[in-house]
Amino acid sequence: MRAIKILFISGITGLGAGFSFIAVNRLLSQDSQLELWELAVSFLAPAILAVFIAKLTKTNMFILIIIAILTTIVPVLGPAFGGTGKEPVWQFGAMGLIGGLIWSLPFFLWRLFRRK
């Protein structure tokens, strides 16, 4: 049951990471110039969200921060900077959900086989 909990919470963390990264990024770069501090704040938003979710669900904070950062880097960062800029925010949330589920697979399998 704890292994399934990791998948579920990681999916929520990935969804929040994708959404929060692009929302903060768009909010801070309304002048069409992304400065380094704005990028740092955009990367901090998913990590802060992961800490909040970990405290709320009493899950391992380290695992959720790793999943949030990796989800932000791989499925979300490419379309965020390589897209047209007119993509809806929900698409980044969907990419984050899928990324969170994929990045949680090693932790899921570790929990699943560790018990046996």
C-alpha positions in Angstrom: 0.0 0.0 0.0 2.9 2.4 0.7 4.2 1.8 -2.8 0.9 2.9 -4.4 0.9 5.9 -2.1 4.3 6.9 -3.5 2.9 6.8 -7.1 -0.2 8.8 -6.2 1.7 11.5 -4.2 4.4 11.7 -6.8 1.8 12.2 -9.6 0.3 15.1 -7.6 3.8 16.5 -6.9 4.6 16.3 -10.6 1.3 18.0 -11.5 2.1 20.8 -9.1 5.7 21.1 -10.2 4.7 21.5 -13.9 2.0 24.0 -13.1 3.9 26.0 -10.5 7.1 26.3 -12.6 5.3 27.6 -15.7 2.9 29.9 -13.7 5.8 31.5 -11.7 7.9 31.7 -14.9 5.1 33.5 -16.8 4.3 35.7 -13.9 7.9 36.9 -13.5 8.8 37.2 -17.1 5.9 39.4 -18.3 8.5 41.8 -19.7 9.6 39.0 -22.1 13.0 38.9 -20.5 13.9 36.1 -18.1 16.7 37.1 -15.7 18.7 34.6 -13.7 17.0 35.4 -10.4 13.6 34.9 -12.1 14.7 31.5 -13.3 16.0 30.6 -9.8 12.6 31.5 -8.3 10.9 29.5 -11.0 12.9 26.4 -10.0 12.3 27.0 -6.3 8.6 27.0 -6.7 8.3 23.3 -7.4 10.7 22.4 -4.6 8.7 24.5 -2.1 5.5 22.8 -3.3 7.2 19.4 -2.8 8.1 20.3 0.8 4.5 21.4 1.4 3.1 18.2 -0.1 5.6 16.1 2.0 4.5 17.8 5.2 0.9 17.5 4.4 1.0 13.8 3.5 3.8 12.8 5.9 5.9 11.5 3.0 9.7 11.5 2.6 10.5 15.1 1.7 13.8 14.1 0.0 12.0 11.9 -2.5 9.4 14.5 -3.4 11.9 17.2 -3.9 13.9 15.0 -6.2 10.8 14.1 -8.2 9.7 17.8 -8.4 13.1 19.0 -9.6 13.6 16.1 -12.1 10.0 16.6 -13.4 10.7 20.3 -13.9 13.9 19.7 -15.8 13.0 16.9 -18.1 9.4 17.0 -19.3 8.6 20.6 -18.5 11.7 22.7 -19.2 12.0 21.9 -22.9 8.5 22.9 -23.9 8.5 25.8 -21.6 11.5 27.4 -23.4 11.2 25.8 -26.8 7.5 26.3 -27.3 5.6 29.1 -28.8 4.7 30.7 -25.5 1.0 30.3 -26.2 0.6 26.8 -24.7 -2.1 26.5 -22.0 -0.9 26.1 -18.5 -2.9 22.9 -18.0 -0.6 21.2 -20.6 2.4 21.8 -18.4 0.5 20.3 -15.5 -0.3 17.2 -17.6 3.4 16.9 -18.6 4.3 17.3 -14.9 1.8 14.6 -13.9 3.3 12.1 -16.4 6.8 13.1 -15.5 6.1 12.7 -11.7 4.7 9.2 -12.3 7.7 8.2 -14.4 10.3 9.7 -12.0 8.6 7.9 -9.1 8.9 4.4 -10.7 12.4 3.7 -9.2 11.1 4.6 -5.7 7.9 2.6 -6.3 9.9 -0.5 -7.4 12.3 -0.1 -4.5 9.4 0.0 -2.0 7.6 -2.8 -3.7 10.6 -5.3 -3.7 12.1 -4.1 -0.4 9.3 -5.7 1.6 9.7 -9.1 0.0 
